Amino acid sequence: MPGPSSSNQAQEGHSADDQPLYPPLPSVESDESDNEETSSRKMTPTEKLKIIEAILSAPDDAKKIEESIEKALPSDVTLNFRQIQATIHSDRFPDPVEKDKATKAFQKLGFLRDNVGAKSSKVDKNNAFNFGNDPDRPQPHVEGEVSPYHEESHHKATPHMQVLLQALVDNPLLQPRQAPTSAVRDAVSALDKINSVLKEENAKHGQDSDLGIIRYSDLLAKWRPILLLEDDDTKKMLHGSLLAYCKQMHYPLTWANQPPSSDPSSGQKGKVPESQSTSNDVADTAQDKDANSQVRKPALDSTYSGANAAAAIVPRGSTPQQTFNMQVSSGTTIPQAGSPYNDIALQAGSGQKRVVALRPRKVQRAIQPGFTTSGEKILFIQPLGLNARFVVTDSEGKIRLVPGSQPTIDLANSAGVRHTLQDPVEIQKLRARVRCGGEYGLEFVAIGEWDITSNRLPFIVVGFYHQNESGRCEEGISRSALAKILGTREGEKLVVESIVGNTDMSLKEALKSQISPGTQENSSNNAPRLLPYREQTQPWWCQPTPQHYVSNVDFNADPTQRPYPSHFQQVVPEQFQQFAPRQHLQQVIPQQHQKPFPYQYQAGPFAMPPQPILDPSMMKSGNSPAASLMEVDEV
């Protein structure tokens, strides 16, 4: 149920001065480009109502509202501020009670946006809220930088970790909280007390409550397979994973050895049982003095490399017996399992190292006000917090949208480069000017980087102009601002027409046509679009005569004296000679004009039937296409 503070204040604001406490509810069409379709998934109505209840129950404090939204969001959904506004808009709830709650929650978000603005990183279109804190689903833990009290607590916990790991060596199936011995139970109790102290200290210092917590159950779970397995290579890889885990959680790297040592000078040289001797080869790679030093991954031995080399040359379908009897092209026999070394791995052509030689290629950049470092001229700047996007043009006149940083913004500002129109008041003024009459349109469309696997469209900036008796106005505006000026559909039509020259496509189709050009040009206009491409391309004798071939031909002249265009100076295939006019069979084509036919046409199930080559001079009077042309001389 919504809290009394927010809902009552909204009602009192309406009754006192007849002026709402929160700004009026805008139309959902203005934020159509930021709807929930671009989020990770669609939310259910129950989840949307949960967010509305959380917003209404939160006090009128920006931080509290943000925290309530994050707690109400499902763990697999990520939304930015404007997407949340579109999600809880009242138009999405037909029920009157739910619609009223959604209206109040939407107005409260508008109040938050207008009063906080740029002070909060969450109240921004481009910054997503964190994952929700759903109690039914565990959340990933994020470690920060540990403090001295964390290191001191880890030092105190080391003897207790020694007890647990030694008990795990004696019994690999040990469960810490179900231990039969009192020593293990005392160690678990001591570690729990240390964790309680760490949580209290974290709360005092404003840190994450789980920062530096000793997760002894996870450490034992990572040690258990190392003790149970017998394969040395697998042990090395598991031990490397354990070292990486200790480094990530800011634990002493000595905890990765058995038993763990509290002496920093011991490094990774803890005493290890005979069954764990292979783990020392990896543990020795850690630095002794620096706990945060890079841990080198264990190198696999020659036997492992030989297995990969053998698998690479064994054909599919061969039996194991055939595998060990095969000969390599160089004459070397693949060694049997258990060989001390692998001859294939020692050969020069099958190792892991290669020498790469490159020709010198000069790459240069230059800093110049009003230009990017690659030399592209900046037309407009679209500010985005500390960074920005730039509308740039290259030497060929092509325009695109690229990201940039603060130094480039400062240089562009010093060169007098204009900013895109972002002020809502100025956008409304331009909208009113357009509606007063005059000519308007787009000069260019600048498209940003686009991930074609995503459902989201790329960022787009257009060069909008308007001209009337007052003069000409040119501004760079975003696609969402264009929708506010002209409407969503009209703005998208203009963008599509500027990209492809017509409005027959959607914006996404127009963008894809620019990624793979030529798909529309290659298809024939005389065949249906659903036909395969090979059946849309017709042979020359089935195509209509181009107009420019017969424009200057005298049709009253003798057909035998009439020159034929080079397009028809080819031998008619035998299977189509019965459809050809008689003069094509009687008149011998000069040898110099004869060309071999490149392929034999095979009509598909959907192909057009072969059409005869018709000559207008051979047609009889009337509109009929001269049935006599199909006649064949009697023998």
Buried (B, 14 or more C-beta within 10 A) or exposed (E): EBBEEBBEBBEEBEEEEEEEBBEEBEEBEEBBBBBBEBBEEEBEEEBBBBBBBBBBBBEBEBEEBBBBBBBBBBBEBBBBBBBBBBBBBBBBBEEEEBBEBBBBBBBBBBBBBEEBEEEBEBBBBEEBBBBBEBEEEEEEEEEEEBBEBBBEBBEBBBEBBBBBBBBBBEEBEBEBEEBEEEEBBEBBEBBEEBBEEBBEBBEEEEBBEBBBBBBBBEBBEBBBBBBEEEEBBEBBBBBBBBBEBBBEBBBBBBBBBBBBBBEBEBBBBBEBEEBBEBBBBBBEBBBBEEBEEEBEBBEEBBBBBBBBBBEEBBEEEEEEEEBBEEEBEEEBEBBEEEEEEBBBBEEEEBEEEEEEEEEEEEEEEEEEBBBBBEEBBBBBBBEBEEBBBBBBBEEEEEBBBBBBEEEBBEBBBEEEBBBBBBEEEEBEEBBEBBEEEBEBEBEBBBBBEBEEEEEEBBBBBBBBBBEBEEEEBEBBBBBBBBBBBBEBEEBBBBBBBBBBEEEEBEBEEBBBBEEEEEEEEEBBEEBEEEBEEEBBEBBEBBBEBEEEEEEEBEEEEEBEEBEBEEEBBBEBBEEBEEBBBBBBEEEEBEEEEEEEEEEEBEEEEEBBEBBBBBBEBBBEEEEEEBEEBEEEEEE
